[in-house]
Every structure is written in C-alpha cells, then in structure tokens.
Amino acid sequence: MEIKNEFELAQSQVKHLNTTPPPAILLELYSLYKQGSLGDVTGSRPGFLDIRGRAKFDAWKKKKGIASEKAQLAYVQLVNKLTP
C-alpha cells in the first residue's frame, strides 16, 4: 500500500482509539501529522500564556527538515503501535 494511503488510514484509526494516549504521545502524533501533511513549521511561536499552543508548536518545530514521507511513515508506525 502506498504511504499516503496508509497515512490517511492511520488518521482515521487514531480517531477511534480505545483510550487517550498520554500527552507526550499526543504531541508526537500531532507533530508527525503536521510535518507529514504540511512540512516544516510556519508562523511564529504562540504567546507565553498559550501553553498548549507553544507545546504543539515546539513539538512540530523539532521535526523540521524531516521529509513528508518519512514523517508519514513514522506516524503510521506510531498509530500501529497504539491500535490493538
């Protein structure tokens, strides 16, 4: 199966997980999804009071330079570990 199709399938699977993953895993999923679908982070870092937004921005920024296909593959692998 082509990685793009697997990536899209993983996106639907993650919405139906039995339990909510810990915050660190959620940030990893978010950053891999964003890097895989949009590429490198854009815009400016959210303000000091936006703790959640800053955490998401920082997680995505750590993925800077990773090719979209590589991020998509990592996302699929992580979702596969989370699904029974």
PDB file of N, CA, C and O in Angstrom:
ATOM      1  N   MET A   1       0.845  -1.182   0.000  1.00  0.00           N
ATOM      2  CA  MET A   1       0.000   0.000   0.000  1.00  0.00           C
ATOM      3  C   MET A   1       0.892   1.248   0.000  1.00  0.00           C
ATOM      4  O   MET A   1       1.921   1.281   0.676  1.00  0.00           O
ATOM      5  N   GLU A   2       0.509   2.226  -0.728  1.00  0.00           N
ATOM      6  CA  GLU A   2       1.252   3.469  -0.825  1.00  0.00           C
ATOM      7  C   GLU A   2       1.210   4.204   0.528  1.00  0.00           C
ATOM      8  O   GLU A   2       0.192   4.181   1.221  1.00  0.00           O
ATOM      9  N   ILE A   3       2.321   4.854   0.892  1.00  0.00           N
ATOM     10  CA  ILE A   3       2.428   5.504   2.205  1.00  0.00           C
ATOM     11  C   ILE A   3       1.346   6.558   2.414  1.00  0.00           C
ATOM     12  O   ILE A   3       0.839   6.704   3.526  1.00  0.00           O
ATOM     13  N   LYS A   4       0.985   7.290   1.370  1.00  0.00           N
ATOM     14  CA  LYS A   4      -0.057   8.309   1.519  1.00  0.00           C
ATOM     15  C   LYS A   4      -1.382   7.673   1.931  1.00  0.00           C
ATOM     16  O   LYS A   4      -2.095   8.216   2.774  1.00  0.00           O
ATOM     17  N   ASN A   5      -1.715   6.521   1.339  1.00  0.00           N
ATOM     18  CA  ASN A   5      -2.946   5.810   1.699  1.00  0.00           C
ATOM     19  C   ASN A   5      -2.878   5.290   3.125  1.00  0.00           C
ATOM     20  O   ASN A   5      -3.859   5.361   3.865  1.00  0.00           O
ATOM     21  N   GLU A   6      -1.715   4.765   3.513  1.00  0.00           N
ATOM     22  CA  GLU A   6      -1.535   4.283   4.881  1.00  0.00           C
ATOM     23  C   GLU A   6      -1.653   5.436   5.876  1.00  0.00           C
ATOM     24  O   GLU A   6      -2.224   5.277   6.954  1.00  0.00           O
ATOM     25  N   PHE A   7      -1.116   6.582   5.512  1.00  0.00           N
ATOM     26  CA  PHE A   7      -1.176   7.780   6.351  1.00  0.00           C
ATOM     27  C   PHE A   7      -2.628   8.202   6.565  1.00  0.00           C
ATOM     28  O   PHE A   7      -3.024   8.525   7.684  1.00  0.00           O
ATOM     29  N   GLU A   8      -3.408   8.198   5.507  1.00  0.00           N
ATOM     30  CA  GLU A   8      -4.821   8.570   5.609  1.00  0.00           C
ATOM     31  C   GLU A   8      -5.597   7.555   6.440  1.00  0.00           C
ATOM     32  O   GLU A   8      -6.470   7.931   7.222  1.00  0.00           O
ATOM     33  N   LEU A   9      -5.287   6.276   6.276  1.00  0.00           N
ATOM     34  CA  LEU A   9      -5.933   5.234   7.069  1.00  0.00           C
ATOM     35  C   LEU A   9      -5.582   5.397   8.549  1.00  0.00           C
ATOM     36  O   LEU A   9      -6.447   5.259   9.413  1.00  0.00           O
ATOM     37  N   ALA A  10      -4.325   5.687   8.837  1.00  0.00           N
ATOM     38  CA  ALA A  10      -3.884   5.877  10.214  1.00  0.00           C
ATOM     39  C   ALA A  10      -4.594   7.070  10.852  1.00  0.00           C
ATOM     40  O   ALA A  10      -4.898   7.047  12.045  1.00  0.00           O
ATOM     41  N   GLN A  11      -4.861   8.111  10.062  1.00  0.00           N
ATOM     42  CA  GLN A  11      -5.575   9.286  10.577  1.00  0.00           C
ATOM     43  C   GLN A  11      -6.972   8.900  11.053  1.00  0.00           C
ATOM     44  O   GLN A  11      -7.443   9.391  12.078  1.00  0.00           O
ATOM     45  N   SER A  12      -7.622   8.029  10.313  1.00  0.00           N
ATOM     46  CA  SER A  12      -8.965   7.609  10.734  1.00  0.00           C
ATOM     47  C   SER A  12      -8.893   6.645  11.916  1.00  0.00           C
ATOM     48  O   SER A  12      -9.776   6.654  12.774  1.00  0.00           O
ATOM     49  N   GLN A  13      -7.854   5.815  11.970  1.00  0.00           N
ATOM     50  CA  GLN A  13      -7.704   4.871  13.077  1.00  0.00           C
ATOM     51  C   GLN A  13      -7.443   5.588  14.400  1.00  0.00           C
ATOM     52  O   GLN A  13      -7.950   5.177  15.443  1.00  0.00           O
ATOM     53  N   VAL A  14      -6.660   6.650  14.355  1.00  0.00           N
ATOM     54  CA  VAL A  14      -6.299   7.343  15.589  1.00  0.00           C
ATOM     55  C   VAL A  14      -7.517   8.000  16.238  1.00  0.00           C
ATOM     56  O   VAL A  14      -7.527   8.225  17.448  1.00  0.00           O
ATOM     57  N   LYS A  15      -8.519   8.300  15.460  1.00  0.00           N
ATOM     58  CA  LYS A  15      -9.735   8.906  15.999  1.00  0.00           C
ATOM     59  C   LYS A  15     -10.592   7.912  16.774  1.00  0.00           C
ATOM     60  O   LYS A  15     -11.501   8.307  17.504  1.00  0.00           O
ATOM     61  N   HIS A  16     -10.301   6.617  16.613  1.00  0.00           N
ATOM     62  CA  HIS A  16     -11.120   5.577  17.240  1.00  0.00           C
ATOM     63  C   HIS A  16     -10.320   4.724  18.226  1.00  0.00           C
ATOM     64  O   HIS A  16     -10.622   3.546  18.416  1.00  0.00           O
ATOM     65  N   LEU A  17      -9.310   5.311  18.846  1.00  0.00           N
ATOM     66  CA  LEU A  17      -8.533   4.575  19.843  1.00  0.00           C
ATOM     67  C   LEU A  17      -9.392   4.310  21.077  1.00  0.00           C
ATOM     68  O   LEU A  17     -10.255   5.116  21.422  1.00  0.00           O
ATOM     69  N   ASN A  18      -9.155   3.183  21.736  1.00  0.00           N
ATOM     70  CA  ASN A  18      -9.933   2.820  22.923  1.00  0.00           C
ATOM     71  C   ASN A  18      -9.645   3.748  24.100  1.00  0.00           C
ATOM     72  O   ASN A  18     -10.544   4.074  24.874  1.00  0.00           O
ATOM     73  N   THR A  19      -8.392   4.169  24.231  1.00  0.00           N
ATOM     74  CA  THR A  19      -8.002   5.064  25.312  1.00  0.00           C
ATOM     75  C   THR A  19      -7.222   6.242  24.734  1.00  0.00           C
ATOM     76  O   THR A  19      -6.624   6.143  23.662  1.00  0.00           O
ATOM     77  N   THR A  20      -7.238   7.342  25.454  1.00  0.00           N
ATOM     78  CA  THR A  20      -6.479   8.512  25.029  1.00  0.00           C
ATOM     79  C   THR A  20      -5.016   8.318  25.410  1.00  0.00           C
ATOM     80  O   THR A  20      -4.709   8.049  26.572  1.00  0.00           O
ATOM     81  N   PRO A  21      -4.113   8.452  24.445  1.00  0.00           N
ATOM     82  CA  PRO A  21      -2.688   8.303  24.753  1.00  0.00           C
ATOM     83  C   PRO A  21      -2.205   9.412  25.690  1.00  0.00           C
ATOM     84  O   PRO A  21      -2.846  10.458  25.799  1.00  0.00           O
ATOM     85  N   PRO A  22      -1.082   9.185  26.361  1.00  0.00           N
ATOM     86  CA  PRO A  22      -0.519  10.223  27.229  1.00  0.00           C
ATOM     87  C   PRO A  22      -0.157  11.476  26.419  1.00  0.00           C
ATOM     88  O   PRO A  22       0.009  11.404  25.202  1.00  0.00           O
ATOM     89  N   PRO A  23      -0.037  12.623  27.100  1.00  0.00           N
ATOM     90  CA  PRO A  23       0.259  13.876  26.404  1.00  0.00           C
ATOM     91  C   PRO A  23       1.499  13.829  25.509  1.00  0.00           C
ATOM     92  O   PRO A  23       1.495  14.418  24.428  1.00  0.00           O
ATOM     93  N   ALA A  24       2.537  13.154  25.927  1.00  0.00           N
ATOM     94  CA  ALA A  24       3.762  13.081  25.113  1.00  0.00           C
ATOM     95  C   ALA A  24       3.495  12.371  23.787  1.00  0.00           C
ATOM     96  O   ALA A  24       4.015  12.780  22.749  1.00  0.00           O
ATOM     97  N   ILE A  25       2.696  11.323  23.817  1.00  0.00           N
ATOM     98  CA  ILE A  25       2.359  10.588  22.597  1.00  0.00           C
ATOM     99  C   ILE A  25       1.444  11.442  21.714  1.00  0.00           C
ATOM    100  O   ILE A  25       1.583  11.442  20.491  1.00  0.00           O
ATOM    101  N   LEU A  26       0.519  12.160  22.330  1.00  0.00           N
ATOM    102  CA  LEU A  26      -0.354  13.042  21.555  1.00  0.00           C
ATOM    103  C   LEU A  26       0.449  14.121  20.840  1.00  0.00           C
ATOM    104  O   LEU A  26       0.170  14.441  19.685  1.00  0.00           O
ATOM    105  N   LEU A  27       1.436  14.679  21.514  1.00  0.00           N
ATOM    106  CA  LEU A  27       2.291  15.680  20.873  1.00  0.00           C
ATOM    107  C   LEU A  27       3.096  15.070  19.729  1.00  0.00           C
ATOM    108  O   LEU A  27       3.292  15.707  18.693  1.00  0.00           O
ATOM    109  N   GLU A  28       3.557  13.846  19.917  1.00  0.00           N
ATOM    110  CA  GLU A  28       4.308  13.165  18.859  1.00  0.00           C
ATOM    111  C   GLU A  28       3.402  12.916  17.651  1.00  0.00           C
ATOM    112  O   GLU A  28       3.808  13.145  16.512  1.00  0.00           O
ATOM    113  N   LEU A  29       2.191  12.452  17.897  1.00  0.00           N
ATOM    114  CA  LEU A  29       1.231  12.246  16.805  1.00  0.00           C
ATOM    115  C   LEU A  29       0.961  13.558  16.078  1.00  0.00           C
ATOM    116  O   LEU A  29       0.965  13.608  14.848  1.00  0.00           O
ATOM    117  N   TYR A  30       0.726  14.618  16.846  1.00  0.00           N
ATOM    118  CA  TYR A  30       0.445  15.922  16.259  1.00  0.00           C
ATOM    119  C   TYR A  30       1.597  16.392  15.388  1.00  0.00           C
ATOM    120  O   TYR A  30       1.391  16.798  14.244  1.00  0.00           O
ATOM    121  N   SER A  31       2.804  16.337  15.924  1.00  0.00           N
ATOM    122  CA  SER A  31       3.959  16.855  15.184  1.00  0.00           C
ATOM    123  C   SER A  31       4.237  16.037  13.924  1.00  0.00           C
ATOM    124  O   SER A  31       4.577  16.602  12.885  1.00  0.00           O
ATOM    125  N   LEU A  32       4.097  14.725  14.006  1.00  0.00           N
ATOM    126  CA  LEU A  32       4.310  13.889  12.820  1.00  0.00           C
ATOM    127  C   LEU A  32       3.216  14.130  11.780  1.00  0.00           C
ATOM    128  O   LEU A  32       3.484  14.160  10.578  1.00  0.00           O
ATOM    129  N   TYR A  33       1.985  14.302  12.256  1.00  0.00           N
ATOM    130  CA  TYR A  33       0.891  14.595  11.331  1.00  0.00           C
ATOM    131  C   TYR A  33       1.140  15.913  10.603  1.00  0.00           C
ATOM    132  O   TYR A  33       1.026  15.977   9.379  1.00  0.00           O
ATOM    133  N   LYS A  34       1.478  16.955  11.343  1.00  0.00           N
ATOM    134  CA  LYS A  34       1.708  18.266  10.741  1.00  0.00           C
ATOM    135  C   LYS A  34       2.893  18.236   9.783  1.00  0.00           C
ATOM    136  O   LYS A  34       2.819  18.790   8.686  1.00  0.00           O
ATOM    137  N   GLN A  35       3.984  17.593  10.193  1.00  0.00           N
ATOM    138  CA  GLN A  35       5.162  17.517   9.331  1.00  0.00           C
ATOM    139  C   GLN A  35       4.856  16.694   8.083  1.00  0.00           C
ATOM    140  O   GLN A  35       5.304  17.022   6.985  1.00  0.00           O
ATOM    141  N   GLY A  36       4.093  15.630   8.264  1.00  0.00           N
ATOM    142  CA  GLY A  36       3.751  14.771   7.137  1.00  0.00           C
ATOM    143  C   GLY A  36       2.770  15.396   6.168  1.00  0.00           C
ATOM    144  O   GLY A  36       2.788  15.078   4.979  1.00  0.00           O
ATOM    145  N   SER A  37       1.914  16.277   6.654  1.00  0.00           N
ATOM    146  CA  SER A  37       0.913  16.863   5.773  1.00  0.00           C
ATOM    147  C   SER A  37       1.262  18.274   5.295  1.00  0.00           C
ATOM    148  O   SER A  37       0.911  18.646   4.175  1.00  0.00           O
ATOM    149  N   LEU A  38       1.947  19.061   6.127  1.00  0.00           N
ATOM    150  CA  LEU A  38       2.229  20.451   5.756  1.00  0.00           C
ATOM    151  C   LEU A  38       3.710  20.768   5.584  1.00  0.00           C
ATOM    152  O   LEU A  38       4.055  21.794   4.998  1.00  0.00           O
ATOM    153  N   GLY A  39       4.583  19.913   6.080  1.00  0.00           N
ATOM    154  CA  GLY A  39       6.012  20.191   6.001  1.00  0.00           C
ATOM    155  C   GLY A  39       6.474  20.965   7.224  1.00  0.00           C
ATOM    156  O   GLY A  39       5.855  20.888   8.285  1.00  0.00           O
ATOM    157  N   ASP A  40       7.562  21.710   7.075  1.00  0.00           N
ATOM    158  CA  ASP A  40       8.163  22.424   8.194  1.00  0.00           C
ATOM    159  C   ASP A  40       7.207  23.448   8.799  1.00  0.00           C
ATOM    160  O   ASP A  40       6.360  24.024   8.117  1.00  0.00           O
ATOM    161  N   VAL A  41       7.374  23.652  10.095  1.00  0.00           N
ATOM    162  CA  VAL A  41       6.545  24.591  10.850  1.00  0.00           C
ATOM    163  C   VAL A  41       6.646  25.996  10.258  1.00  0.00           C
ATOM    164  O   VAL A  41       7.700  26.419   9.784  1.00  0.00           O
ATOM    165  N   THR A  42       5.521  26.704  10.302  1.00  0.00           N
ATOM    166  CA  THR A  42       5.478  28.079   9.801  1.00  0.00           C
ATOM    167  C   THR A  42       4.869  28.965  10.875  1.00  0.00           C
ATOM    168  O   THR A  42       4.296  28.471  11.847  1.00  0.00           O
ATOM    169  N   GLY A  43       4.991  30.249  10.700  1.00  0.00           N
ATOM    170  CA  GLY A  43       4.406  31.185  11.643  1.00  0.00           C
ATOM    171  C   GLY A  43       5.304  31.403  12.843  1.00  0.00           C
ATOM    172  O   GLY A  43       6.430  30.908  12.903  1.00  0.00           O
ATOM    173  N   SER A  44       4.782  32.151  13.790  1.00  0.00           N
ATOM    174  CA  SER A  44       5.558  32.443  14.987  1.00  0.00           C
ATOM    175  C   SER A  44       5.049  31.622  16.165  1.00  0.00           C
ATOM    176  O   SER A  44       3.912  31.150  16.181  1.00  0.00           O
ATOM    177  N   ARG A  45       5.916  31.471  17.130  1.00  0.00           N
ATOM    178  CA  ARG A  45       5.598  30.689  18.322  1.00  0.00           C
ATOM    179  C   ARG A  45       4.489  31.405  19.102  1.00  0.00           C
ATOM    180  O   ARG A  45       4.545  32.621  19.285  1.00  0.00           O
ATOM    181  N   PRO A  46       3.490  30.657  19.558  1.00  0.00           N
ATOM    182  CA  PRO A  46       2.404  31.274  20.325  1.00  0.00           C
ATOM    183  C   PRO A  46       2.921  31.962  21.591  1.00  0.00           C
ATOM    184  O   PRO A  46       4.018  31.674  22.068  1.00  0.00           O
ATOM    185  N   GLY A  47       2.118  32.861  22.113  1.00  0.00           N
ATOM    186  CA  GLY A  47       2.490  33.635  23.286  1.00  0.00           C
ATOM    187  C   GLY A  47       2.657  32.804  24.542  1.00  0.00           C
ATOM    188  O   GLY A  47       2.272  31.636  24.596  1.00  0.00           O
ATOM    189  N   PHE A  48       3.240  33.434  25.549  1.00  0.00           N
ATOM    190  CA  PHE A  48       3.579  32.786  26.811  1.00  0.00           C
ATOM    191  C   PHE A  48       2.376  32.151  27.497  1.00  0.00           C
ATOM    192  O   PHE A  48       2.513  31.101  28.126  1.00  0.00           O
ATOM    193  N   LEU A  49       1.222  32.754  27.392  1.00  0.00           N
ATOM    194  CA  LEU A  49       0.043  32.237  28.079  1.00  0.00           C
ATOM    195  C   LEU A  49      -0.626  31.077  27.354  1.00  0.00           C
ATOM    196  O   LEU A  49      -1.463  30.384  27.933  1.00  0.00           O
ATOM    197  N   ASP A  50      -0.271  30.862  26.106  1.00  0.00           N
ATOM    198  CA  ASP A  50      -0.837  29.757  25.322  1.00  0.00           C
ATOM    199  C   ASP A  50       0.071  28.531  25.475  1.00  0.00           C
ATOM    200  O   ASP A  50       0.832  28.190  24.570  1.00  0.00           O
ATOM    201  N   ILE A  51      -0.023  27.888  26.618  1.00  0.00           N
ATOM    202  CA  ILE A  51       0.868  26.772  26.944  1.00  0.00           C
ATOM    203  C   ILE A  51       0.689  25.610  25.973  1.00  0.00           C
ATOM    204  O   ILE A  51       1.667  25.028  25.503  1.00  0.00           O
ATOM    205  N   ARG A  52      -0.548  25.280  25.681  1.00  0.00           N
ATOM    206  CA  ARG A  52      -0.837  24.167  24.762  1.00  0.00           C
ATOM    207  C   ARG A  52      -0.323  24.475  23.356  1.00  0.00           C
ATOM    208  O   ARG A  52       0.314  23.635  22.721  1.00  0.00           O
ATOM    209  N   GLY A  53      -0.604  25.675  22.884  1.00  0.00           N
ATOM    210  CA  GLY A  53      -0.150  26.081  21.555  1.00  0.00           C
ATOM    211  C   GLY A  53       1.365  26.081  21.440  1.00  0.00           C
ATOM    212  O   GLY A  53       1.912  25.680  20.414  1.00  0.00           O
ATOM    213  N   ARG A  54       2.043  26.529  22.489  1.00  0.00           N
ATOM    214  CA  ARG A  54       3.510  26.537  22.493  1.00  0.00           C
ATOM    215  C   ARG A  54       4.064  25.109  22.449  1.00  0.00           C
ATOM    216  O   ARG A  54       5.025  24.828  21.732  1.00  0.00           O
ATOM    217  N   ALA A  55       3.450  24.218  23.218  1.00  0.00           N
ATOM    218  CA  ALA A  55       3.912  22.827  23.247  1.00  0.00           C
ATOM    219  C   ALA A  55       3.746  22.186  21.864  1.00  0.00           C
ATOM    220  O   ALA A  55       4.638  21.479  21.394  1.00  0.00           O
ATOM    221  N   LYS A  56       2.622  22.431  21.225  1.00  0.00           N
ATOM    222  CA  LYS A  56       2.382  21.883  19.892  1.00  0.00           C
ATOM    223  C   LYS A  56       3.353  22.470  18.871  1.00  0.00           C
ATOM    224  O   LYS A  56       3.903  21.750  18.038  1.00  0.00           O
ATOM    225  N   PHE A  57       3.558  23.781  18.944  1.00  0.00           N
ATOM    226  CA  PHE A  57       4.485  24.450  18.039  1.00  0.00           C
ATOM    227  C   PHE A  57       5.902  23.884  18.222  1.00  0.00           C
ATOM    228  O   PHE A  57       6.574  23.558  17.243  1.00  0.00           O
ATOM    229  N   ASP A  58       6.344  23.771  19.469  1.00  0.00           N
ATOM    230  CA  ASP A  58       7.691  23.273  19.757  1.00  0.00           C
ATOM    231  C   ASP A  58       7.874  21.828  19.284  1.00  0.00           C
ATOM    232  O   ASP A  58       8.923  21.477  18.743  1.00  0.00           O
ATOM    233  N   ALA A  59       6.852  20.991  19.491  1.00  0.00           N
ATOM    234  CA  ALA A  59       6.929  19.597  19.048  1.00  0.00           C
ATOM    235  C   ALA A  59       7.057  19.515  17.538  1.00  0.00           C
ATOM    236  O   ALA A  59       7.843  18.723  17.018  1.00  0.00           O
ATOM    237  N   TRP A  60       6.286  20.335  16.832  1.00  0.00           N
ATOM    238  CA  TRP A  60       6.336  20.351  15.367  1.00  0.00           C
ATOM    239  C   TRP A  60       7.679  20.889  14.899  1.00  0.00           C
ATOM    240  O   TRP A  60       8.254  20.374  13.939  1.00  0.00           O
ATOM    241  N   LYS A  61       8.183  21.922  15.571  1.00  0.00           N
ATOM    242  CA  LYS A  61       9.456  22.524  15.179  1.00  0.00           C
ATOM    243  C   LYS A  61      10.613  21.522  15.277  1.00  0.00           C
ATOM    244  O   LYS A  61      11.569  21.592  14.504  1.00  0.00           O
ATOM    245  N   LYS A  62      10.516  20.591  16.232  1.00  0.00           N
ATOM    246  CA  LYS A  62      11.554  19.564  16.383  1.00  0.00           C
ATOM    247  C   LYS A  62      11.627  18.636  15.166  1.00  0.00           C
ATOM    248  O   LYS A  62      12.644  17.978  14.947  1.00  0.00           O
ATOM    249  N   LYS A  63      10.568  18.585  14.389  1.00  0.00           N
ATOM    250  CA  LYS A  63      10.518  17.727  13.195  1.00  0.00           C
ATOM    251  C   LYS A  63      11.020  18.445  11.945  1.00  0.00           C
ATOM    252  O   LYS A  63      11.026  17.870  10.857  1.00  0.00           O
ATOM    253  N   LYS A  64      11.439  19.698  12.098  1.00  0.00           N
ATOM    254  CA  LYS A  64      11.882  20.492  10.955  1.00  0.00           C
ATOM    255  C   LYS A  64      12.963  19.754  10.159  1.00  0.00           C
ATOM    256  O   LYS A  64      13.917  19.220  10.725  1.00  0.00           O
ATOM    257  N   GLY A  65      12.792  19.736   8.849  1.00  0.00           N
ATOM    258  CA  GLY A  65      13.758  19.105   7.963  1.00  0.00           C
ATOM    259  C   GLY A  65      13.459  17.655   7.625  1.00  0.00           C
ATOM    260  O   GLY A  65      14.069  17.094   6.715  1.00  0.00           O
ATOM    261  N   ILE A  66      12.534  17.043   8.341  1.00  0.00           N
ATOM    262  CA  ILE A  66      12.166  15.652   8.049  1.00  0.00           C
ATOM    263  C   ILE A  66      11.256  15.645   6.821  1.00  0.00           C
ATOM    264  O   ILE A  66      10.292  16.407   6.751  1.00  0.00           O
ATOM    265  N   ALA A  67      11.563  14.798   5.874  1.00  0.00           N
ATOM    266  CA  ALA A  67      10.754  14.694   4.655  1.00  0.00           C
ATOM    267  C   ALA A  67       9.329  14.260   5.003  1.00  0.00           C
ATOM    268  O   ALA A  67       9.108  13.508   5.953  1.00  0.00           O
ATOM    269  N   SER A  68       8.383  14.743   4.224  1.00  0.00           N
ATOM    270  CA  SER A  68       6.975  14.431   4.479  1.00  0.00           C
ATOM    271  C   SER A  68       6.715  12.928   4.509  1.00  0.00           C
ATOM    272  O   SER A  68       6.001  12.434   5.382  1.00  0.00           O
ATOM    273  N   GLU A  69       7.290  12.209   3.563  1.00  0.00           N
ATOM    274  CA  GLU A  69       7.056  10.765   3.508  1.00  0.00           C
ATOM    275  C   GLU A  69       7.630  10.047   4.725  1.00  0.00           C
ATOM    276  O   GLU A  69       7.041   9.083   5.213  1.00  0.00           O
ATOM    277  N   LYS A  70       8.765  10.510   5.209  1.00  0.00           N
ATOM    278  CA  LYS A  70       9.375   9.909   6.395  1.00  0.00           C
ATOM    279  C   LYS A  70       8.505  10.184   7.628  1.00  0.00           C
ATOM    280  O   LYS A  70       8.321   9.300   8.465  1.00  0.00           O
ATOM    281  N   ALA A  71       7.973  11.399   7.741  1.00  0.00           N
ATOM    282  CA  ALA A  71       7.086  11.746   8.848  1.00  0.00           C
ATOM    283  C   ALA A  71       5.786  10.940   8.765  1.00  0.00           C
ATOM    284  O   ALA A  71       5.270  10.483   9.785  1.00  0.00           O
ATOM    285  N   GLN A  72       5.264  10.768   7.559  1.00  0.00           N
ATOM    286  CA  GLN A  72       4.051   9.980   7.384  1.00  0.00           C
ATOM    287  C   GLN A  72       4.285   8.537   7.810  1.00  0.00           C
ATOM    288  O   GLN A  72       3.438   7.940   8.476  1.00  0.00           O
ATOM    289  N   LEU A  73       5.419   7.978   7.432  1.00  0.00           N
ATOM    290  CA  LEU A  73       5.741   6.605   7.814  1.00  0.00           C
ATOM    291  C   LEU A  73       5.855   6.474   9.328  1.00  0.00           C
ATOM    292  O   LEU A  73       5.344   5.514   9.903  1.00  0.00           O
ATOM    293  N   ALA A  74       6.518   7.425   9.980  1.00  0.00           N
ATOM    294  CA  ALA A  74       6.655   7.403  11.434  1.00  0.00           C
ATOM    295  C   ALA A  74       5.286   7.518  12.107  1.00  0.00           C
ATOM    296  O   ALA A  74       5.034   6.869  13.122  1.00  0.00           O
ATOM    297  N   TYR A  75       4.412   8.339  11.546  1.00  0.00           N
ATOM    298  CA  TYR A  75       3.054   8.493  12.061  1.00  0.00           C
ATOM    299  C   TYR A  75       2.304   7.161  11.969  1.00  0.00           C
ATOM    300  O   TYR A  75       1.677   6.730  12.936  1.00  0.00           O
ATOM    301  N   VAL A  76       2.371   6.523  10.822  1.00  0.00           N
ATOM    302  CA  VAL A  76       1.696   5.241  10.616  1.00  0.00           C
ATOM    303  C   VAL A  76       2.226   4.203  11.606  1.00  0.00           C
ATOM    304  O   VAL A  76       1.446   3.462  12.205  1.00  0.00           O
ATOM    305  N   GLN A  77       3.531   4.147  11.777  1.00  0.00           N
ATOM    306  CA  GLN A  77       4.120   3.185  12.705  1.00  0.00           C
ATOM    307  C   GLN A  77       3.669   3.434  14.138  1.00  0.00           C
ATOM    308  O   GLN A  77       3.387   2.485  14.869  1.00  0.00           O
ATOM    309  N   LEU A  78       3.595   4.698  14.551  1.00  0.00           N
ATOM    310  CA  LEU A  78       3.157   5.026  15.891  1.00  0.00           C
ATOM    311  C   LEU A  78       1.688   4.658  16.090  1.00  0.00           C
ATOM    312  O   LEU A  78       1.325   4.090  17.120  1.00  0.00           O
ATOM    313  N   VAL A  79       0.858   4.972  15.129  1.00  0.00           N
ATOM    314  CA  VAL A  79      -0.562   4.606  15.228  1.00  0.00           C
ATOM    315  C   VAL A  79      -0.723   3.097  15.300  1.00  0.00           C
ATOM    316  O   VAL A  79      -1.559   2.598  16.053  1.00  0.00           O
ATOM    317  N   ASN A  80       0.071   2.361  14.523  1.00  0.00           N
ATOM    318  CA  ASN A  80       0.009   0.894  14.566  1.00  0.00           C
ATOM    319  C   ASN A  80       0.369   0.353  15.946  1.00  0.00           C
ATOM    320  O   ASN A  80      -0.184  -0.658  16.379  1.00  0.00           O
ATOM    321  N   LYS A  81       1.290   1.018  16.638  1.00  0.00           N
ATOM    322  CA  LYS A  81       1.645   0.597  18.000  1.00  0.00           C
ATOM    323  C   LYS A  81       0.513   0.865  18.976  1.00  0.00           C
ATOM    324  O   LYS A  81       0.356   0.147  19.963  1.00  0.00           O
ATOM    325  N   LEU A  82      -0.275   1.896  18.704  1.00  0.00           N
ATOM    326  CA  LEU A  82      -1.361   2.283  19.618  1.00  0.00           C
ATOM    327  C   LEU A  82      -2.654   1.505  19.398  1.00  0.00           C
ATOM    328  O   LEU A  82      -3.506   1.436  20.284  1.00  0.00           O
ATOM    329  N   THR A  83      -2.793   0.920  18.208  1.00  0.00           N
ATOM    330  CA  THR A  83      -4.036   0.185  17.916  1.00  0.00           C
ATOM    331  C   THR A  83      -3.846  -1.291  18.230  1.00  0.00           C
ATOM    332  O   THR A  83      -2.771  -1.852  18.017  1.00  0.00           O
ATOM    333  N   PRO A  84      -4.895  -1.902  18.734  1.00  0.00           N
ATOM    334  CA  PRO A  84      -4.796  -3.333  19.100  1.00  0.00           C
ATOM    335  C   PRO A  84      -4.738  -4.247  17.894  1.00  0.00           C
ATOM    336  O   PRO A  84      -4.654  -5.465  18.047  1.00  0.00           O
TER     337      PRO A  84
END
